[in-house]
Amino acid sequence: MARHVIYPARRAVEDAVSRPGTHPLRLFAVLWPMWQVEVTADLYEEQAYEVIDRYLIRAIADGGITTPSELSGFFGLDPSLVERCLHFLTVIGHLWADGERVGLTDLGVRSHRDGVRYALRKESRRKLLFERFTGRPLPRSHYDGSIRVLDTPTVSKEEVADGTLFRPLFAPAAFDERLVLELAARRDRAAYNLPAQLREIRDLRPQDAYLPSYVIETAGGGLMGYTAVAGERDTFLEEVLALVPEARARVEAETRLDERRLWQEWLADSGLGHGSLQRAPYGGWRVVLPAKAYGRSGKLPLSRVGSFQLRRNHFLQLWCQDGRLRRSAACERALGMARQREVRTQADLVRRLDALAAQLETDGLTLASLRGYAEQNDLRERLAHLDALE
């Protein structure tokens, strides 16, 4: 079975350099430490109240009416009907009974407050993620199936498409079960993958977990954070970066290199032939190569035009002055985007086209121009992916 490929570093760099006013300098691939906690809980189904049940609950909660006879007299209902309704509400755990008096249980209070009748459905298990330095729970966006979470601080070659070397960060703090209890008490807990229907949380089983992440240093000392969340900046990670001095220490511990010399040496060793180093609009470096260096007859795929080469935490943009070649490269890459997990609709793809066109300094891309390129070059499989978008 194929392993899940981790979100590639080049895509993080491509997004970072497209941000106006930023000057990205270096990229660090890290395994961010987390707790992954499996919990057991009771799953309650949300049901609509029966009309009489709803009024009885309101009378008990808001009116302080606590006996069947009082409730029957207050609503003018048959006593036997009231008795049956109260018995049902007691059986499903919404009321307690003490002789003639009745009252709301915790479940009854929650149901009354939320305006729904919670009914126990089954026992459920769920995994929760917590950032290990700060103890903060991760948002629901980080539970998407396209995001790879590791249970060991190692990454296999099959999981990295571009050879990126990830280094783990270590947080010495021990797990504290109060992290789960505090999350369970939050009113916005559903935003952190713990819906209100889950109650009586127990059997906490924590284990180490690591989130493949990229930290990009910018001019002026800023830090940008990237994971596979939406293929863009991870705002949660960036908030954590501002709170965790260990992350900045990891960045500052790496020696700052002479970039021109670094890329001159790389170019000499690459076998790509003649190329010239220039400053790119984003503030970093690019290498301008002849058109023959790309495509079927070259050493680099056409899709690499405008993309980035990574080396020792630095990155270099691969470039070509041939505008027609860059246009073809933009179409190739846009058609490739149609196959990405996070691109499910035509609108998803269109939102990415302007940034891609700007990155390759070509005319605006449209779905029609992509279709024309695919048809002209007999790219049937890619055309099928384009047509499959909703």
C-alpha positions in Angstrom: 0.0 0.0 0.0 1.4 3.4 -1.0 2.4 5.7 1.9 0.9 9.2 2.3 3.2 11.7 0.7 3.9 14.7 3.0 3.0 18.2 1.8 6.1 19.3 -0.3 8.4 22.1 0.8 8.4 23.7 -2.6 4.7 24.5 -2.3 5.3 26.3 1.0 8.0 28.4 -0.6 5.9 29.2 -3.6 3.1 30.5 -1.4 5.6 32.5 0.8 7.2 34.3 -2.1 3.8 35.3 -3.5 2.9 37.2 -0.3 3.2 41.0 -0.9 5.7 42.7 1.4 7.5 39.5 2.5 11.1 38.6 1.8 11.5 34.9 2.6 15.0 33.9 3.4 15.3 30.3 4.6 13.1 27.2 5.2 13.3 24.7 8.0 11.5 21.4 7.9 10.6 20.3 11.4 8.5 17.6 13.0 6.3 19.6 15.5 5.7 17.7 18.7 2.2 17.0 19.8 0.1 14.8 22.0 -2.4 12.5 20.2 -4.9 11.5 22.8 -7.5 8.7 22.2 -10.5 9.2 24.4 -13.7 7.2 25.0 -17.0 9.1 25.4 -20.7 8.6 25.2 -22.2 9.8 21.9 -25.5 11.6 22.3 -27.8 12.1 19.3 -29.6 15.5 18.9 -33.3 15.0 18.7 -36.3 17.4 18.6 -38.3 17.7 21.8 -41.9 16.4 21.7 -44.1 19.4 22.4 -45.3 18.3 25.8 -41.8 17.2 26.9 -40.4 20.5 26.0 -43.0 22.5 28.0 -42.6 20.2 31.0 -38.8 20.7 30.9 -39.3 24.5 30.7 -41.7 24.4 33.7 -39.3 22.5 35.8 -36.2 24.5 34.8 -37.6 28.0 34.6 -40.8 27.8 36.7 -39.6 25.7 39.6 -42.5 23.4 39.4 -41.3 20.1 40.7 -44.1 17.6 41.2 -46.3 15.7 38.7 -49.5 17.0 40.3 -48.3 20.6 40.1 -47.3 20.2 36.4 -50.6 18.6 35.6 -52.5 21.4 37.2 -50.4 24.1 35.7 -50.9 22.9 32.1 -54.3 21.4 32.6 -53.2 18.0 31.3 -54.3 14.5 32.3 -52.2 13.4 35.2 -51.5 10.0 33.6 -50.1 11.7 30.5 -47.9 13.8 32.6 -46.7 10.8 34.5 -45.8 8.9 31.3 -43.9 11.9 29.9 -41.9 12.3 33.2 -41.2 8.6 33.3 -39.8 8.8 29.7 -37.6 11.8 30.5 -36.3 10.0 33.5 -35.5 6.9 31.6 -33.4 8.8 29.0 -31.5 10.6 31.8 -33.0 14.1 31.6 -34.8 14.0 35.0 -34.1 12.6 38.4 -36.9 11.7 40.8 -37.0 11.8 44.6 -40.4 10.6 45.8 -42.8 13.1 44.3 -40.2 15.7 43.3 -38.5 15.8 40.0 -35.5 17.8 38.7 -33.2 18.2 35.8 -30.0 16.1 35.6 -26.9 17.6 34.0 -28.0 16.1 30.7 -31.4 17.7 31.1 -29.8 21.1 31.8 -27.6 20.9 28.7 -30.6 19.8 26.6 -32.7 22.6 27.9 -29.9 25.2 27.4 -29.2 24.0 23.8 -32.8 23.6 22.8 -32.4 19.9 21.7 -33.0 16.6 23.3 -29.8 14.7 23.7 -30.3 10.9 23.7 -27.5 8.4 24.3 -26.7 6.6 21.1 -23.5 4.6 21.6 -20.0 4.7 23.0 -17.5 6.5 20.7 -13.8 6.8 20.4 -12.0 9.9 19.1 -8.4 11.1 18.8 -7.6 14.7 19.9 -4.5 16.6 19.1 -2.7 19.0 21.4 0.4 21.2 20.6 3.0 20.0 23.1 4.9 23.2 24.0 1.8 25.3 24.8 -0.9 22.6 25.4 -3.2 24.2 22.9 -5.7 22.0 21.1 -5.4 21.9 17.4 -8.3 23.2 15.3 -10.6 20.9 13.3 -8.8 22.0 10.1 -5.8 19.9 11.2 -7.9 16.7 11.3 -8.3 16.6 7.5 -7.3 13.3 5.9 -4.7 15.0 3.7 -2.7 16.0 6.8 -0.1 13.5 7.8 0.5 13.0 11.5 3.4 10.8 12.5 3.6 8.6 15.6 7.5 8.6 15.5 10.0 11.4 14.9 11.1 9.8 11.6 10.0 10.2 8.0 10.5 7.5 5.5 11.7 8.2 2.0 8.4 7.1 0.5 6.6 9.9 2.4 8.8 12.7 1.0 8.5 13.4 -2.7 11.4 15.9 -2.8 14.0 14.5 -0.4 13.3 17.1 2.3 15.0 16.2 5.6 12.8 16.8 8.6 14.3 17.4 12.1 12.2 16.9 15.2 11.7 19.5 17.9 11.4 18.1 21.4 9.2 19.4 24.2 10.0 17.9 27.6 6.6 18.5 29.2 4.7 15.5 30.4 1.1 14.9 29.4 -1.5 16.4 31.7 -5.0 15.1 31.5 -6.3 18.5 32.4 -5.7 19.5 28.8 -8.6 17.2 27.7 -10.8 18.2 30.7 -10.3 21.9 29.9 -11.1 21.4 26.3 -14.3 19.5 27.2 -15.4 22.4 29.3 -15.1 25.0 26.5 -18.2 26.2 24.7 -16.3 26.3 21.4 -15.0 22.8 21.7 -16.6 21.6 18.5 -14.1 23.9 16.7 -11.3 21.6 18.1 -12.8 18.3 17.0 -14.8 17.6 20.2 -18.5 18.0 19.4 -21.1 18.7 22.1 -22.7 15.3 21.5 -19.7 13.6 23.1 -20.0 13.5 26.9 -18.6 11.6 29.9 -15.1 11.6 28.4 -12.8 9.0 29.9 -10.1 6.4 29.2 -7.5 9.0 28.1 -4.7 7.3 26.2 -2.0 9.8 25.2 0.9 9.1 22.8 3.6 11.1 21.1 2.8 12.5 17.7 4.6 14.8 15.2 3.2 17.2 12.6 5.4 17.7 9.5 5.8 21.5 9.3 7.8 24.2 7.6 9.1 27.3 9.3 10.1 30.0 6.9 12.3 32.8 8.1 11.7 36.3 6.6 13.8 39.4 6.4 13.3 41.3 9.7 13.1 38.1 11.8 9.6 37.0 11.0 8.5 33.4 11.0 5.9 31.9 8.7 4.4 28.5 9.4 3.2 25.9 6.9 1.6 22.5 7.1 -0.8 20.7 4.7 -3.7 22.7 6.0 -5.4 24.2 2.9 -2.0 24.4 1.2 -1.5 27.9 2.6 -0.1 29.5 5.7 -1.0 27.8 8.9 -2.2 30.5 11.2 -2.4 28.2 14.2 1.2 27.2 13.8 2.2 30.8 13.4 0.5 31.8 16.6 2.4 29.0 18.4 5.7 30.1 16.8 5.3 33.5 18.4 5.0 31.8 21.8 7.7 29.1 21.5 11.3 30.4 21.8 12.6 26.9 21.0 11.5 27.4 17.4 13.4 30.7 16.9 16.4 29.1 18.6 16.3 26.3 16.1 16.3 28.9 13.2 19.1 31.1 14.7 21.3 28.1 15.4 21.8 27.4 11.7 24.7 29.2 10.1 23.8 31.9 7.6 25.5 31.1 4.3 26.8 33.1 1.5 23.8 32.5 -0.9 25.6 33.5 -4.1 28.4 31.1 -3.4 26.0 28.4 -2.3 24.1 28.5 -5.6 27.2 28.9 -7.8 28.5 25.7 -6.3 25.1 24.0 -6.8 25.0 25.2 -10.4 28.5 23.9 -11.1 27.6 20.5 -9.7 24.2 20.2 -11.3 25.2 19.5 -14.8 22.6 21.9 -16.1 25.1 23.9 -18.2 25.4 27.6 -18.4 23.2 29.6 -16.1 23.2 33.1 -14.5 22.3 34.1 -11.0 20.0 37.1 -10.6 17.9 38.7 -7.9 14.3 37.7 -8.1 11.3 40.1 -7.4 10.6 38.4 -4.1 14.1 39.4 -2.9 15.9 36.1 -3.1 17.9 34.5 -5.9 16.9 32.9 -9.2 19.0 31.0 -11.8 18.2 31.8 -15.4 18.7 28.7 -17.6 18.3 28.3 -21.3 15.0 26.8 -22.6 16.8 23.6 -23.7 17.4 22.9 -20.0 13.7 22.1 -19.5 11.3 19.7 -21.1 11.8 16.3 -22.7 15.2 17.1 -24.1 16.4 18.8 -20.9 17.4 17.7 -17.5 14.6 19.4 -15.8 10.8 18.8 -16.3 8.9 21.6 -17.8 6.9 22.0 -14.6 10.1 23.1 -12.7 10.1 26.4 -14.5 9.4 29.0 -11.9 9.5 26.5 -9.0 12.2 26.3 -6.4 15.3 24.3 -5.6 16.1 23.8 -1.9 19.6 23.4 -0.5 20.8 23.7 3.1 17.7 25.6 4.3 17.9 28.1 1.4 15.9 28.2 -1.9 16.5 29.3 -5.4 14.0 29.9 -8.2 14.5 28.1 -11.5 13.9 30.5 -14.3 13.8 30.9 -18.1 13.6 34.1 -20.1 11.5 32.4 -22.8 7.9 33.7 -22.2 6.3 31.0 -24.3 8.1 28.3 -22.3 6.9 29.9 -19.1 3.4 30.0 -20.4 3.5 26.3 -21.2 5.0 25.6 -17.8 2.2 27.5 -16.1 -0.4 25.4 -17.9 1.4 22.2 -17.0 1.5 23.1 -13.3 -2.1 24.3 -13.3 -3.3 21.0 -14.8 -1.2 19.3 -12.1 -3.0 21.3 -9.4 -6.3 19.8 -10.6 -5.1 16.5 -9.1 -4.3 17.8 -5.7 -6.5 16.7 -2.7 -7.5 20.1 -1.7 -8.6 21.1 -5.2 -12.1 19.6 -5.4 -14.0 22.2 -7.5 -13.3 24.5 -10.4 -13.5 27.4 -8.0 -10.7 25.9 -5.9 -8.5 25.8 -9.0 -9.4 29.2 -10.3 -8.4 30.8 -6.9 -4.9 29.5 -7.5 -4.5 30.5 -11.1 -3.7 34.2 -10.6 -0.9 33.5 -8.1 0.6 30.9 -10.5 0.4 33.3 -13.5 2.1 36.0 -11.4 4.8 33.6 -10.2 5.7 32.7 -13.8 5.2 36.2 -15.1 2.8 35.2 -17.8 -0.7 36.2 -18.9 -3.7 35.3 -16.8 -4.7 31.7 -16.8 -8.3 30.5 -17.3 -10.1 27.2 -17.3 -10.6 27.6 -21.0 -6.9 28.2 -21.7 -6.0 25.1 -19.7 -8.5 23.0 -21.6 -7.1 24.3 -24.9 -3.5 23.5 -23.8 -4.5 20.0 -22.7 -6.3 19.3 -26.0 -3.5 20.7 -28.1 -0.9 18.5 -26.4 -3.2 15.4 -26.2 -3.0 15.4 -22.4 -6.1 13.2 -22.0 -5.6 12.1 -18.4 -5.1 15.6 -17.2 -8.1 16.8 -19.2 -10.1 14.1 -17.4 -9.0 15.4 -14.0 -10.0 18.9 -15.1 -13.4 17.8 -16.2 -13.9 15.8 -13.0 -13.8 19.0 -10.8 -17.2 20.0 -9.5 
